[in-house]
Amino acid sequence: MTPSQFWRIIVAGGLIVALSMGIRQSFGLFLQPVTVDLAVSREAFGLAIALQNLIWGLFQPFAGMIADRYGPGRVVAAGGLCYVAGLALTTASSDAASLQLSLGVLLGIGLSGTTWAIVLGAVGRLVPDDKRSVALGLVTAGGSLGMVVLIPATQSLLGAFGWVWSLLLFAGATALVPLLAAALRAPGGSAEPLLSRLPLRQALSDASGHRGYWLLNAGFFVCGFHVVFIAIHLPAYLAGHGVSDRTAAYALALIGLMNIGGTYVCGILGGLYSRRMLLTLLYLARAVVIAGFIALPLTSASALVFSALIGFLWLGTVPLTSGLVGQIFGVRYLSTLFGIVFLSHQLGGFLGAWLGGYVYDLTGSYDLVWMGSVALGLIAAGLHWPINETPVYAPEAARTAT
């Protein structure tokens, strides 16, 4: 593979994830204007985001299977069109039910075809083994680049045009995704010839019987809970403590900015050190950072420091988790197997989005959810410690399997 081919894949994959994840991460800024304009509760908005995460997760394994069978380019293009439709129809919402159908269901389907599981699966198969960990980190960082650019832009657009026109402009930008998908068309055959004839059903059977695979699923559930709860509810939490809307937008953007470095560093380290150990340390660090944030007095400065620290730890789990799935089971069915793990992530995201709104409406505070986030971080750190990283398909086993 030439350098130009490598970077064409990275740039296309990164831009797709930047658009899909950058827009999705900005939805927290829409919470207050949308709930006020449509006269719906925070729980109703949170439920729409929760449904989005649930549908995204439920569709993800099937999108992965289709991508592994027919190629990721088609799946990304179709997902991009659903994304555009979801954004456009959200602007026509008139109540909680229509908001949950458009912002929840349609956007969830769109995200299943335009984000990590499909794009990273494509990149993992297209790039050489020695560049895979770095490539996964770079593409994951694309989602953070989208946060850095689009979240401040969202704040400006909301102030200038309102939430309806802001979403319509995002829909126009997302229309670029089907064009970028052409760069992710995989060549014929498998990146691993010994596994090229391995049936999907056997790969699924081997994964379901692997203890480490279930531990990865459980750990990624915690990741989903953390990132969705913080992305959706942090702006409202800060506003409730007297922090300005502008600072809240800067806090989300800072998460994205720091995550660019964090995911790149995790991609580099994942090619050098044990991925399970890195994941253990990452979740432990998250628990410490969140505990410090809720223990100290909340100010604009402490909010920005928290955002910087949690941002560095934000999505480093993605290249490490997807890389570990590829390390253990190979990349032949990476989109499918990582798609199933990603379903756990989205179940956690569903709980984080909905529970944040529910607890706030019930108690008038997010404190219980923050404390639960600390406990979950500690649990996730313990879950990754015993994972066996040994590849399931050594050359001899692969020959037997095929």
JOBELHU-V563456 format. One record per residue. N is the residue number from 1. RES is the residue in one small letter. PHI is phi in degrees with one decimal (* if undefined). PSI is psi in whole degrees, 0 to 359 (none if undefined). OMEGA is omega as a letter, one per 20 degrees, with the letter a starting at -180 (NA if undefined). Layout:
N:RES:PHI:PSI:OMEGA
N:RES:PHI:PSI:OMEGA
This chain:
1:m:*:129:r
2:t:-79.2:158:r
3:p:-56.6:322:a
4:s:-65.5:321:r
5:q:-65.5:318:r
6:f:-59.3:311:a
7:w:-73.5:333:r
8:r:-64.2:318:r
9:i:-65.6:315:a
10:i:-63.8:314:a
11:v:-64.9:314:r
12:a:-62.8:312:r
13:g:-62.0:318:a
14:g:-64.5:319:r
15:l:-67.6:321:r
16:i:-61.1:312:a
17:v:-67.7:325:r
18:a:-61.3:316:r
19:l:-68.8:309:a
20:s:-66.7:314:a
21:m:-79.6:325:a
22:g:-62.9:315:r
23:i:-66.6:316:a
24:r:-62.2:321:a
25:q:-71.8:345:r
26:s:-84.8:355:a
27:f:-62.7:335:r
28:g:-60.2:329:r
29:l:-73.2:343:r
30:f:-87.3:350:a
31:l:-56.0:306:a
32:q:-68.7:311:a
33:p:-64.9:324:a
34:v:-69.8:315:a
35:t:-64.4:323:r
36:v:-69.5:314:a
37:d:-67.2:320:a
38:l:-92.4:356:a
39:a:57.6:47:r
40:v:-117.6:161:a
41:s:-81.6:165:r
42:r:-62.8:325:r
43:e:-62.3:321:r
44:a:-64.8:317:r
45:f:-65.6:316:r
46:g:-60.2:324:r
47:l:-66.7:324:r
48:a:-61.7:316:r
49:i:-67.9:323:r
50:a:-62.8:316:r
51:l:-61.4:320:r
52:q:-56.2:313:a
53:n:-67.6:322:a
54:l:-67.2:312:r
55:i:-62.9:317:r
56:w:-53.7:311:a
57:g:-67.4:318:a
58:l:-66.1:323:r
59:f:-79.1:339:a
60:q:-60.2:314:r
61:p:-60.5:322:r
62:f:-70.0:321:r
63:a:-62.0:321:r
64:g:-64.3:318:r
65:m:-62.2:318:r
66:i:-64.8:319:r
67:a:-65.6:319:r
68:d:-67.6:332:a
69:r:-88.6:315:a
70:y:-114.5:356:r
71:g:107.0:140:a
72:p:-72.9:335:a
73:g:-57.4:316:a
74:r:-66.5:321:a
75:v:-66.9:318:r
76:v:-63.2:317:a
77:a:-62.6:314:r
78:a:-65.1:320:r
79:g:-62.9:322:r
80:g:-61.8:319:r
81:l:-66.2:320:r
82:c:-64.7:323:r
83:y:-62.2:313:r
84:v:-59.6:315:a
85:a:-62.9:319:a
86:g:-63.0:317:r
87:l:-64.7:316:a
88:a:-64.3:317:a
89:l:-72.7:335:r
90:t:-61.2:324:a
91:t:-67.4:342:r
92:a:-97.0:4:a
93:s:-64.2:145:a
94:s:-125.0:349:a
95:d:-156.3:182:a
96:a:-63.0:321:a
97:a:-64.3:314:r
98:s:-68.2:327:r
99:l:-64.9:319:a
100:q:-71.5:331:r
101:l:-71.7:315:a
102:s:-83.3:300:a
103:l:-68.1:331:a
104:g:-88.3:290:a
105:v:-72.9:305:a
106:l:-64.0:316:r
107:l:-68.1:328:r
108:g:-62.2:318:r
109:i:-64.4:317:r
110:g:-61.1:318:a
111:l:-65.6:327:a
112:s:-63.4:338:a
113:g:-103.3:355:a
114:t:-125.8:8:a
115:t:-119.8:205:a
116:w:-55.8:309:a
117:a:-56.8:317:a
118:i:-78.1:312:a
119:v:-67.2:315:r
120:l:-67.8:325:r
121:g:-61.4:319:r
122:a:-65.7:313:a
123:v:-64.1:318:a
124:g:-59.6:326:r
125:r:-83.0:333:a
126:l:-84.7:329:a
127:v:-95.5:158:r
128:p:-66.2:159:a
129:d:-56.4:318:a
130:d:-72.0:348:r
131:k:-111.3:2:a
132:r:-66.1:313:a
133:s:-62.9:317:r
134:v:-64.4:317:a
135:a:-62.0:317:r
136:l:-63.7:321:r
137:g:-66.0:319:a
138:l:-65.9:317:a
139:v:-68.4:320:r
140:t:-60.2:321:r
141:a:-62.5:337:r
142:g:-58.3:325:r
143:g:-62.9:324:r
144:s:-72.1:324:r
145:l:-59.5:321:r
146:g:-61.8:321:r
147:m:-63.4:315:a
148:v:-60.5:319:a
149:v:-83.6:314:a
150:l:-83.1:331:a
151:i:-68.6:311:r
152:p:-61.9:323:r
153:a:-62.6:322:r
154:t:-61.6:316:r
155:q:-59.7:319:r
156:s:-68.8:317:a
157:l:-64.4:319:r
158:l:-62.4:320:r
159:g:-68.8:326:a
160:a:-88.8:322:a
161:f:-122.7:346:a
162:g:89.3:171:a
163:w:-73.4:330:a
164:v:-66.7:307:a
165:w:-67.6:330:r
166:s:-61.7:315:r
167:l:-68.2:325:r
168:l:-66.1:321:r
169:l:-65.0:322:r
170:f:-64.4:322:r
171:a:-61.4:319:r
172:g:-63.6:319:r
173:a:-66.1:322:a
174:t:-67.7:341:r
175:a:-63.6:347:r
176:l:-74.9:339:a
177:v:-58.2:313:r
178:p:-58.8:330:r
179:l:-70.9:320:r
180:l:-70.3:337:a
181:a:-62.5:337:a
182:a:-60.1:331:a
183:a:-72.5:348:a
184:l:-102.0:11:r
185:r:-69.2:121:a
186:a:-80.0:145:r
187:p:-70.3:166:r
188:g:-64.7:150:r
189:g:87.2:174:a
190:s:-99.7:152:r
191:a:-68.5:345:r
192:e:-124.5:94:a
193:p:-54.3:324:a
194:l:-64.7:337:a
195:l:-104.4:6:a
196:s:-62.6:331:a
197:r:-104.9:10:r
198:l:-67.7:123:a
199:p:-66.4:146:r
200:l:-59.6:321:a
201:r:-62.0:326:r
202:q:-73.2:321:r
203:a:-60.8:318:r
204:l:-66.5:321:r
205:s:-64.9:316:r
206:d:-64.1:320:r
207:a:-67.7:319:a
208:s:-67.1:336:r
209:g:-93.9:5:a
210:h:-99.8:118:a
211:r:-59.7:320:a
212:g:-63.1:328:r
213:y:-64.8:320:r
214:w:-71.2:326:r
215:l:-65.5:322:r
216:l:-62.7:320:r
217:n:-59.8:314:a
218:a:-66.0:319:r
219:g:-65.8:321:a
220:f:-72.2:337:r
221:f:-58.6:316:a
222:v:-64.8:319:r
223:c:-58.2:314:r
224:g:-61.3:318:r
225:f:-59.5:312:a
226:h:-59.7:304:a
227:v:-70.7:325:a
228:v:-74.5:317:r
229:f:-58.9:313:a
230:i:-68.1:315:a
231:a:-63.2:322:a
232:i:-85.9:319:a
233:h:-103.6:347:a
234:l:-59.4:314:r
235:p:-57.3:316:r
236:a:-68.0:323:r
237:y:-61.8:316:r
238:l:-66.0:318:r
239:a:-61.1:323:r
240:g:-67.9:344:r
241:h:-109.4:21:r
242:g:83.7:10:r
243:v:-84.5:137:a
244:s:-67.8:157:r
245:d:-61.2:323:r
246:r:-63.6:318:r
247:t:-64.9:322:r
248:a:-62.5:319:r
249:a:-65.2:319:r
250:y:-62.8:324:a
251:a:-62.7:315:r
252:l:-64.9:320:r
253:a:-65.4:323:r
254:l:-65.9:325:r
255:i:-57.7:313:r
256:g:-64.9:319:a
257:l:-63.6:313:a
258:m:-68.1:330:a
259:n:-69.5:335:r
260:i:-58.8:311:r
261:g:-68.0:320:a
262:g:-63.9:315:a
263:t:-69.5:325:r
264:y:-65.3:316:r
265:v:-62.7:317:r
266:c:-63.8:324:r
267:g:-63.4:317:r
268:i:-65.4:310:a
269:l:-64.3:327:r
270:g:-64.7:338:r
271:g:-87.2:353:a
272:l:-115.5:327:a
273:y:-127.5:173:r
274:s:-60.5:123:a
275:r:-68.9:325:r
276:r:-65.9:322:r
277:m:-69.1:321:r
278:l:-63.7:320:r
279:l:-66.1:321:r
280:t:-58.6:312:a
281:l:-66.4:324:a
282:l:-65.3:314:a
283:y:-67.8:324:r
284:l:-62.8:317:r
285:a:-63.5:321:r
286:r:-58.4:315:a
287:a:-60.7:318:a
288:v:-65.6:316:a
289:v:-63.9:315:a
290:i:-65.3:319:r
291:a:-61.4:318:r
292:g:-65.3:322:a
293:f:-62.9:315:a
294:i:-81.5:342:a
295:a:-82.9:331:a
296:l:-91.9:157:r
297:p:-58.8:139:a
298:l:-88.3:120:r
299:t:-134.8:174:r
300:s:-59.6:319:a
301:a:-65.3:315:a
302:s:-66.9:327:r
303:a:-63.7:318:a
304:l:-70.9:322:r
305:v:-64.2:315:r
306:f:-58.8:315:a
307:s:-61.7:320:r
308:a:-64.4:316:a
309:l:-70.7:313:a
310:i:-69.8:331:r
311:g:-64.6:321:r
312:f:-64.7:333:a
313:l:-100.1:5:a
314:w:-63.4:295:a
315:l:-120.7:17:r
316:g:-61.9:340:r
317:t:-63.6:332:a
318:v:-70.2:305:r
319:p:-64.3:329:r
320:l:-71.3:317:a
321:t:-70.9:313:r
322:s:-64.7:322:r
323:g:-65.1:323:r
324:l:-69.7:322:r
325:v:-61.3:315:r
326:g:-65.4:324:r
327:q:-65.2:317:a
328:i:-78.7:318:a
329:f:-114.6:1:a
330:g:81.8:173:a
331:v:-102.3:1:a
332:r:-57.3:316:r
333:y:-119.2:38:a
334:l:-62.8:319:a
335:s:-62.7:323:r
336:t:-72.5:309:a
337:l:-69.2:321:r
338:f:-72.1:330:r
339:g:-61.6:322:r
340:i:-68.5:317:r
341:v:-60.9:322:a
342:f:-67.9:333:r
343:l:-58.8:319:r
344:s:-62.0:319:r
345:h:-56.8:316:a
346:q:-74.9:330:r
347:l:-62.8:319:r
348:g:-63.8:320:r
349:g:-63.5:320:r
350:f:-56.9:313:a
351:l:-65.8:319:a
352:g:-63.8:317:a
353:a:-68.4:311:a
354:w:-72.0:315:a
355:l:-65.2:325:r
356:g:-59.0:312:r
357:g:-66.8:319:a
358:y:-64.7:313:a
359:v:-64.5:321:r
360:y:-64.3:313:a
361:d:-63.5:329:a
362:l:-80.3:319:a
363:t:-115.0:347:a
364:g:76.5:16:a
365:s:-152.3:153:r
366:y:-98.3:5:a
367:d:-58.7:318:a
368:l:-63.0:324:a
369:v:-71.5:321:r
370:w:-61.1:316:a
371:m:-65.5:321:r
372:g:-63.0:326:r
373:s:-64.3:323:r
374:v:-63.7:312:a
375:a:-60.5:318:a
376:l:-64.6:323:r
377:g:-60.9:318:r
378:l:-66.1:320:r
379:i:-62.9:315:a
380:a:-62.8:322:r
381:a:-60.1:318:r
382:g:-69.0:329:a
383:l:-67.9:326:a
384:h:-81.1:340:a
385:w:-56.6:315:a
386:p:-88.4:7:a
387:i:-64.5:134:r
388:n:-87.6:117:a
389:e:-89.2:0:a
390:t:-64.3:131:r
391:p:-58.8:135:r
392:v:-71.4:321:a
393:y:-103.4:74:r
394:a:-65.8:160:a
395:p:-49.6:319:a
396:e:-67.6:318:a
397:a:-66.5:324:a
398:a:-66.1:322:r
399:r:-63.6:320:r
400:t:-65.8:319:a
401:a:-66.1:326:a
402:t:-92.7:none:NA
